[in-house]
Amino acid sequence: CADDAAGRWKGVPMTAPLRISSASAALSGAAASASLFDTLLAHRARLVRMAFRIVQSRHLAEDVVEDAGVKLCEGEGIIAADHPAPFLYRLVRNLAIDRARR
């Protein structure tokens, strides 16, 4: 999961849909974490726009979404959500508010 978070974020246009490879999904270990990470990649553009409205910087907004991906990787097997999209939007919103306070 760390390879995906580090390697897939840089230089990817906001409109390009990202997919996690089946090899990466096999490495992630937990199906719930893989599902959350897949959802993060699928909603990335919207999550960045939402974070941008809070932090007022595209660079910081992208960092916030990347931080969410890191948190998902760190919480493999621990984090599970019945509804992954709302969970991710709340996670990114909270991280963006924390970043805006700094």
CYANA upper distance limits for C-alpha pairs under 8 A (distance plus 0.5 A):
  1 CYS  CA      5 ALA  CA      6.83
  1 CYS  CA     24 SER  CA      7.20
  1 CYS  CA     25 ALA  CA      8.46
  1 CYS  CA     27 LEU  CA      7.51
  1 CYS  CA     28 SER  CA      6.07
  1 CYS  CA     73 CYS  CA      6.22
  2 ALA  CA      6 ALA  CA      6.57
  2 ALA  CA     70 VAL  CA      7.83
  2 ALA  CA     73 CYS  CA      7.16
  3 ASP  CA      7 GLY  CA      6.23
  4 ASP  CA      8 ARG  CA      5.99
  4 ASP  CA     20 ILE  CA      8.26
  4 ASP  CA     24 SER  CA      7.96
  5 ALA  CA      9 TRP  CA      7.01
  5 ALA  CA     66 GLU  CA      7.48
  5 ALA  CA     69 GLY  CA      6.84
  5 ALA  CA     70 VAL  CA      7.14
  6 ALA  CA     10 LYS  CA      8.29
  8 ARG  CA     12 VAL  CA      7.55
  9 TRP  CA     66 GLU  CA      7.88
 12 VAL  CA     16 ALA  CA      7.48
 14 MET  CA     44 ARG  CA      8.13
 14 MET  CA     45 ALA  CA      5.92
 15 THR  CA     45 ALA  CA      7.07
 17 PRO  CA     41 LEU  CA      7.87
 17 PRO  CA     42 ALA  CA      6.77
 18 LEU  CA     41 LEU  CA      6.03
 18 LEU  CA     42 ALA  CA      6.77
 19 ARG  CA     38 ASP  CA      7.35
 19 ARG  CA     41 LEU  CA      7.09
 19 ARG  CA     42 ALA  CA      7.76
 20 ILE  CA     24 SER  CA      6.90
 20 ILE  CA     25 ALA  CA      7.16
 20 ILE  CA     38 ASP  CA      6.79
 20 ILE  CA     41 LEU  CA      8.17
 21 SER  CA     25 ALA  CA      6.76
 22 SER  CA     26 ALA  CA      6.65
 23 ALA  CA     27 LEU  CA      6.90
 24 SER  CA     28 SER  CA      6.79
 25 ALA  CA     29 GLY  CA      7.84
 25 ALA  CA     31 ALA  CA      8.50
 25 ALA  CA     34 ALA  CA      6.42
 28 SER  CA     33 SER  CA      7.74
 28 SER  CA     34 ALA  CA      6.77
 28 SER  CA     73 CYS  CA      8.36
 28 SER  CA     76 GLU  CA      7.73
 29 GLY  CA     33 SER  CA      8.39
 29 GLY  CA     34 ALA  CA      8.29
 29 GLY  CA     76 GLU  CA      7.69
 29 GLY  CA     77 GLY  CA      7.83
 30 ALA  CA     34 ALA  CA      6.77
 30 ALA  CA     76 GLU  CA      6.61
 30 ALA  CA     77 GLY  CA      5.64
 31 ALA  CA     35 SER  CA      6.53
 31 ALA  CA     77 GLY  CA      8.49
 32 ALA  CA     36 LEU  CA      6.73
 32 ALA  CA     76 GLU  CA      8.43
 32 ALA  CA     77 GLY  CA      7.56
 32 ALA  CA     79 ILE  CA      7.71
 32 ALA  CA     80 ALA  CA      5.88
 32 ALA  CA     81 ALA  CA      7.75
 33 SER  CA     37 PHE  CA      6.53
 33 SER  CA     72 LEU  CA      7.00
 33 SER  CA     73 CYS  CA      7.81
 33 SER  CA     75 GLY  CA      8.09
 33 SER  CA     76 GLU  CA      5.88
 33 SER  CA     77 GLY  CA      6.95
 33 SER  CA     79 ILE  CA      7.09
 33 SER  CA     80 ALA  CA      7.25
 34 ALA  CA     38 ASP  CA      6.45
 35 SER  CA     39 THR  CA      6.61
 35 SER  CA     84 PRO  CA      7.99
 36 LEU  CA     40 LEU  CA      6.60
 36 LEU  CA     72 LEU  CA      7.84
 36 LEU  CA     80 ALA  CA      8.46
 36 LEU  CA     81 ALA  CA      8.27
 36 LEU  CA     84 PRO  CA      6.15
 36 LEU  CA     85 ALA  CA      8.27
 36 LEU  CA     88 LEU  CA      8.13
 37 PHE  CA     41 LEU  CA      6.75
 37 PHE  CA     69 GLY  CA      7.27
 37 PHE  CA     72 LEU  CA      7.31
 38 ASP  CA     42 ALA  CA      6.65
 39 THR  CA     43 HIS  CA      6.56
 39 THR  CA     84 PRO  CA      7.23
 39 THR  CA     85 ALA  CA      6.86
 40 LEU  CA     44 ARG  CA      6.13
 40 LEU  CA     69 GLY  CA      7.71
 40 LEU  CA     85 ALA  CA      8.14
 40 LEU  CA     88 LEU  CA      7.35
 43 HIS  CA     47 LEU  CA      6.58
 43 HIS  CA     85 ALA  CA      8.36
 44 ARG  CA     48 VAL  CA      6.60
 44 ARG  CA     65 VAL  CA      7.80
 45 ALA  CA     49 ARG  CA      6.79
 46 ARG  CA     50 MET  CA      6.65
 47 LEU  CA     51 ALA  CA      6.64
 47 LEU  CA     65 VAL  CA      7.20
 47 LEU  CA     89 TYR  CA      7.11
 47 LEU  CA     92 VAL  CA      7.37
 48 VAL  CA     52 PHE  CA      6.44
 48 VAL  CA     58 ARG  CA      8.03
 48 VAL  CA     61 ALA  CA      5.83
 48 VAL  CA     62 GLU  CA      6.21
 48 VAL  CA     64 VAL  CA      8.27
 48 VAL  CA     65 VAL  CA      6.76
 49 ARG  CA     53 ARG  CA      6.92
 49 ARG  CA     61 ALA  CA      7.87
 50 MET  CA     54 ILE  CA      7.43
 50 MET  CA     93 ARG  CA      7.84
 51 ALA  CA     55 VAL  CA      6.66
 51 ALA  CA     56 GLN  CA      8.46
 51 ALA  CA     61 ALA  CA      5.43
 51 ALA  CA     62 GLU  CA      8.38
 51 ALA  CA     64 VAL  CA      7.50
 51 ALA  CA     65 VAL  CA      8.15
 51 ALA  CA     92 VAL  CA      7.24
 51 ALA  CA     93 ARG  CA      6.81
 51 ALA  CA     96 ALA  CA      5.99
 52 PHE  CA     56 GLN  CA      5.52
 52 PHE  CA     57 SER  CA      6.16
 52 PHE  CA     58 ARG  CA      6.21
 52 PHE  CA     60 LEU  CA      7.96
 52 PHE  CA     61 ALA  CA      5.41
 54 ILE  CA     93 ARG  CA      8.44
 54 ILE  CA     96 ALA  CA      6.72
 54 ILE  CA     97 ILE  CA      7.08
 54 ILE  CA    100 ALA  CA      7.40
 55 VAL  CA     60 LEU  CA      7.14
 55 VAL  CA     61 ALA  CA      6.96
 55 VAL  CA     96 ALA  CA      6.72
 55 VAL  CA     97 ILE  CA      7.82
 55 VAL  CA     99 ARG  CA      7.52
 55 VAL  CA    100 ALA  CA      5.66
 56 GLN  CA     60 LEU  CA      8.36
 56 GLN  CA     61 ALA  CA      8.22
 57 SER  CA     61 ALA  CA      6.52
 58 ARG  CA     62 GLU  CA      6.64
 59 HIS  CA     63 ASP  CA      6.82
 60 LEU  CA     64 VAL  CA      6.65
 60 LEU  CA     99 ARG  CA      8.48
 61 ALA  CA     65 VAL  CA      6.94
 61 ALA  CA     96 ALA  CA      7.66
 62 GLU  CA     66 GLU  CA      6.64
 63 ASP  CA     67 ASP  CA      6.51
 64 VAL  CA     68 ALA  CA      6.84
 64 VAL  CA     92 VAL  CA      7.10
 64 VAL  CA     95 LEU  CA      6.68
 64 VAL  CA     96 ALA  CA      6.44
 64 VAL  CA     99 ARG  CA      8.05
 65 VAL  CA     69 GLY  CA      6.96
 65 VAL  CA     92 VAL  CA      6.69
 66 GLU  CA     70 VAL  CA      6.82
 67 ASP  CA     71 LYS  CA      6.69
 67 ASP  CA     95 LEU  CA      8.38
 68 ALA  CA     72 LEU  CA      6.78
 68 ALA  CA     88 LEU  CA      8.32
 68 ALA  CA     91 LEU  CA      7.34
 68 ALA  CA     92 VAL  CA      6.70
 68 ALA  CA     95 LEU  CA      8.03
 69 GLY  CA     73 CYS  CA      6.79
 70 VAL  CA     74 GLU  CA      6.61
 71 LYS  CA     75 GLY  CA      6.59
 72 LEU  CA     76 GLU  CA      6.84
 72 LEU  CA     79 ILE  CA      7.77
 75 GLY  CA     79 ILE  CA      6.03
 81 ALA  CA     87 PHE  CA      7.28
 83 HIS  CA     87 PHE  CA      7.01
 84 PRO  CA     88 LEU  CA      6.62
 85 ALA  CA     89 TYR  CA      6.74
 86 PRO  CA     90 ARG  CA      6.68
 87 PHE  CA     91 LEU  CA      6.65
 88 LEU  CA     92 VAL  CA      6.53
 89 TYR  CA     93 ARG  CA      6.48
 90 ARG  CA     94 ASN  CA      6.59
 91 LEU  CA     95 LEU  CA      6.70
 92 VAL  CA     96 ALA  CA      6.48
 93 ARG  CA     97 ILE  CA      6.71
 94 ASN  CA     98 ASP  CA      6.71
 95 LEU  CA     99 ARG  CA      6.63
 96 ALA  CA    100 ALA  CA      6.56
 97 ILE  CA    101 ARG  CA      6.80
 98 ASP  CA    102 ARG  CA      7.34
